């Protein structure tokens, strides 16, 4: 009887520790996924606003009353923004994402790295 009680106590403790660990992982995954998707959404809106002609072509008419800013100041402003976005992206734990979101993370990272590198070539 004593051995059975000890076994049940150990089994309960293992189950408790595992469930706590899984819950912590789930919260981490949810936070990473939430942060990534929020970044995607905010960047979509930013890109639509910065490139109103393209936004109009894809059906977003919110900025039909303006032209894109192709001035040197506008280009510099977008470059600084891209650097900030890359820093935000790198603050997200890629390992906590689902495989599909890891791929999205990698593609998003590649785009922003190329844009930042391309800035040097004007």
N, C-alpha and C positions, 0 to 999 in steps of 0.2 A: 504494500500500500504506500509506504513512504517513498519507494522508488518511482511509483506511478505519479505521485504528487510532484516529485522533483522533475520528472520528465515533462509533465504538463506545465510546470512553472517555467522550465527552460523553453519549451515550445512557445509559450505565451510571450516570453521576453524576446525570442527571435522574431516572432511575428510582429511584435510591437516595434522593434528596431527597424525591421524591413519596411513596415508600412510608413514609419516616420521618414526613413530615407527616401522612399518612393514619393511621398508627399512633398518633400523638400525638392526633389528633382522635378516633379511636376510643376511646382511653383516657379522654379528656375526656368524651365522650358516655356511656361506661359509668359513669364516676364520677358525673356529673350524674344519670343515670337511676337509678343505685343509690341515691343520696342522696334523690332524690324519692320513690322507692318505699318506702324505709325510713321516711321522714317520714309517708307515707300510712299505712303499717302501724301505726306507733306512735300516730298520731292516732286511727286506728280503735279501737284498744284503749283509749286514753284516753277517747274519747267513750262507749264502751260502759260503762266503769267509772263515769264521771260521770253517766250517764243509764241506770241499770239497768232501769228500766221499758221504755224504748225498746229496750235490748239484748235483753230478754226477748221483746219483740214481733217482733224480727227473728231470733229463734232462738238467741241467745247467752245461755245460762243461768248463766254463771259468777258473776253478781252478783245472783242471785235472792234472796239473803239480806239485801238492804239496800234502802233508799229513796234517791232522789236528794237531794242536799244543796241545798236552796233558801234556805239562810240567806244573809244579807248577806256573811258571810265566805266562804261557798262561791262566791257570785257573783263577789266580788272575786278570789278565787283563780283561777277559770276565766278571768277577764278578763286577769289577769297571764300566765296560761299562753298565751292566744291571742296576746298581744303577742310572747311568746317564739317561738311557732310561726311567726308572720309574719316575724320576723327570720331564723329558720332557712330558711324558704322563699326569702326574698330573697337568701340567700347561695348559692343554687343557680343555676348558669349556665343561664338559660332557653334561650339560643341554642344550647346543646349538646344540647338534647333533641330527640327526634323530634317531628314535627308533632302526633301524638296526645298525647304527653306534654306538649307546650306547651299544648294545650287543657286538659288535666287540671290543669296548673300554674295557668293563668288562672282556671279555675273554683274551685279551692281557694283561690287568692288572693282572689277576689271574696267567697267565703263568710267568710273570716277578717276581711277589711276591714269587711264589713257587721256582723259580730258585735262588732267593736271599736267601730265607730261607734255601734251600737245601745246599747252600755253607757251612753253619756251620757244616754240617755232612760229609763234604768232600766226 
